[in-house]
């Protein structure tokens, strides 16, 4: 067994024992997907740009929870735009590109669906 540190929904660390990866499951782990996303809150009329390797539904739930931080003051955040990447580096690079634009007009031009 291996000891792992997991983050709770409130951001505190919890130690957990996990079994080593099964070789059959390692293939899935190696091809993990990452996302760069834009959230929108009607209540605040604001956008939030981020990236994650987590499940998108769980990530949205954490953004909508009551916490300190930019998204913590509203609980109506929804995905406005999502992009999928094969590596954390690609997702982070795209997040930084979006943030450097600092343009609401640019963000609104990316509307998904």
Backbone torsions as a table, in degrees:
resi	resn	phi	psi	omega
1	UNK	NA	152.5	-178.7
2	UNK	-119.6	145.8	176.8
3	UNK	-94.7	134.5	-177.4
4	UNK	-128.2	153.4	175.9
5	UNK	-111.1	126.0	-179.7
6	UNK	-115.0	149.6	176.0
7	UNK	-97.7	136.5	175.5
8	UNK	-82.1	174.6	-179.3
9	UNK	-63.9	-20.8	177.9
10	UNK	-92.1	0.5	175.8
11	UNK	91.2	1.0	179.1
12	UNK	-86.1	150.7	-176.7
13	UNK	-87.4	141.2	177.1
14	UNK	-131.5	132.1	177.7
15	UNK	-84.3	137.5	180.0
16	UNK	-139.3	144.9	175.6
17	UNK	-91.1	131.2	178.8
18	UNK	-128.9	151.2	176.7
19	UNK	-76.7	148.5	176.1
20	UNK	-58.1	153.7	-179.4
21	UNK	-61.3	136.4	174.1
22	UNK	-75.0	131.9	-179.0
23	UNK	-51.5	-32.7	178.9
24	UNK	-67.8	-32.8	-179.2
25	UNK	-86.0	-17.1	-179.5
26	UNK	-61.7	-33.5	179.5
27	UNK	-58.6	-44.0	178.7
28	UNK	-65.3	-38.3	-179.6
29	UNK	-64.8	-38.1	-178.2
30	UNK	-68.2	-24.6	-178.3
31	UNK	-109.3	39.8	179.6
32	UNK	-65.3	142.2	179.0
33	UNK	-100.3	149.4	178.5
34	UNK	-123.4	154.3	-178.2
35	UNK	-131.8	144.0	166.3
36	UNK	-109.1	134.0	-173.8
37	UNK	-140.2	158.9	173.6
38	UNK	-123.7	128.6	175.7
39	UNK	-104.3	153.4	175.4
40	UNK	-132.7	137.4	176.0
41	UNK	-115.7	120.9	176.6
42	UNK	-66.4	-42.8	-178.9
43	UNK	-55.3	-44.4	-178.6
44	UNK	-96.3	-13.2	-174.4
45	UNK	51.8	48.2	-177.9
46	UNK	-134.5	158.7	175.9
47	UNK	-110.5	153.8	174.9
48	UNK	-134.0	132.3	180.0
49	UNK	-111.6	132.8	179.8
50	UNK	-153.9	176.1	174.8
51	UNK	-142.0	154.3	-177.0
52	UNK	-158.7	158.5	170.7
53	UNK	-109.3	-0.2	-180.0
54	UNK	-79.2	167.6	172.1
55	UNK	-60.7	132.5	-175.0
56	UNK	-63.7	-36.5	178.9
57	UNK	-65.8	-41.8	178.9
58	UNK	-66.8	-39.9	179.7
59	UNK	-63.8	-42.0	178.4
60	UNK	-64.4	-40.3	177.5
61	UNK	-58.4	-41.9	179.6
62	UNK	-68.0	-37.8	177.0
63	UNK	-62.8	-36.9	-177.3
64	UNK	-84.3	-1.6	177.8
65	UNK	-81.4	157.7	180.0
66	UNK	-76.0	107.1	-178.7
67	UNK	-148.9	166.5	174.6
68	UNK	-77.4	141.6	-178.9
69	UNK	134.1	172.9	-174.2
70	UNK	-58.5	-44.2	-175.8
71	UNK	-88.8	-6.0	-175.4
72	UNK	-72.2	-19.0	-175.5
73	UNK	-84.2	-5.8	177.7
74	UNK	-135.8	153.6	179.3
75	UNK	-125.1	27.6	179.5
76	UNK	-117.8	24.9	-180.0
77	UNK	-67.2	138.0	175.4
78	UNK	-138.1	154.5	178.3
79	UNK	-68.0	129.2	177.4
80	UNK	-100.3	-38.5	-177.4
81	UNK	-154.8	138.5	179.7
82	UNK	-137.1	135.8	175.0
83	UNK	-125.4	142.7	-175.8
84	UNK	-106.8	138.0	179.7
85	UNK	-136.0	159.6	-179.8
86	UNK	-91.0	-12.7	-180.0
87	UNK	-138.3	154.2	179.0
88	UNK	-63.2	-38.0	-178.7
89	UNK	-61.5	-43.5	178.9
90	UNK	-63.7	-44.2	-179.0
91	UNK	-64.6	-42.8	179.8
92	UNK	-66.6	-40.1	178.7
93	UNK	-61.5	-43.5	179.9
94	UNK	-66.5	-39.1	176.8
95	UNK	-58.3	-45.8	-179.7
96	UNK	-64.6	-38.9	177.2
97	UNK	-59.9	-45.8	-180.0
98	UNK	-62.7	-42.9	-178.1
99	UNK	-68.0	-33.1	-180.0
100	UNK	-67.9	-26.4	178.7
101	UNK	-64.0	-36.5	179.9
102	UNK	47.2	46.0	-174.8
103	UNK	-134.9	117.4	175.9
104	UNK	-63.1	-37.2	179.7
105	UNK	-61.9	-42.1	178.6
106	UNK	-64.1	-46.8	-179.9
107	UNK	-59.1	-45.3	-178.1
108	UNK	-68.0	-22.1	176.7
109	UNK	-74.9	-14.2	-178.4
110	UNK	-92.0	1.7	-174.1
111	UNK	-41.7	123.4	177.4
112	UNK	-81.8	135.1	173.7
113	UNK	67.7	NA	NA
